[in-house]
Amino acid sequence: MKINLLSAALFVFGASLLLSSCFKRDNADWTFTQDNAVSSELFQDVYKQVDETAQSDGNLKSCANVTLSDTLGNFPNTVTIDYDSACLGSDGRLRSGSIQAVFTGRWRDAGTTVTIDLQNYSVNDYAIEADVTVTNNGRNTAGNMSYSVEVDNGQIIDPDGNTISWEGTTSYEWTEGESTTFFSDGLAGIRDDVYSITGNSSGVNRNGSAYTSEITEPLIRRLNCKWITAGEIELTPNNGDPRVINFGNGDCDAAVTFSFNGISFNFLLP
């Protein structure tokens, strides 16, 4: 059975590391993995919001107001997804604020770039700021469409007021569902989409300590699930040893496992 991190277990874990002869300061800090996992999840959710809006002309946003600066198909075109003060999505997440995305072309067209600005945006009381750029790179050697995503100046303030900094460079390979669309298959034409995500990131955790991370097994993002469903990230604190974040084996759930030095803990994504 999957459980949350237990404070008592963490105390014992930290104490054992402190007594180690090869102790490094950041080895006793488990928040690196949780902060990175939450950041990865929430910034991927920004991509998902823009993706769904672009593919459905905003028809999937039941409680958000979607507006376009041009309704005749001209570019650049600014798309604003306004969640107002509280918008409970079909995925059960509560969003507020807005996402403004400037498209240079159509979402599926190679060479299109999308510049994303988050305005007073929050998800489940996590306030999120960043400069995000998405680029359609066309088809890769496997014949799949791929997108690069750059997150700069990322910052998340969690519900307890802690600040997390995060930046990342990732590649989204569209591995399933491209042949179906919202306009030919309705909601199923988007919900069957699957992305395989690779790349790396860096950040500063809630305690002010820096780290780098790399996706060592592709993260799987299914648009019919609100969480990452599989994959692994290896994270290395600047003053600590590597540890692993595992997102599971395909089940649609919030559970993530953090492993380090032969010890594992489970926690839940927002």
NORZI-V783576 format. One line per field, one symbol per residue. ss: DSSP state (@ for helix, = for strand, . for the rest). A space follows every 50 residues. Layout:
ss: ???
This chain:
ss: ......@@@@@@@@@@@@......@@@@..@@@@@@@@@@@@@@@@@@@@ @@@@@@........====........======....==.....======= ===.........===========..==============.....====== =======.....==============.....@@@@..@@@@..======= ====.....=============.......========.....=======. ....======..======..
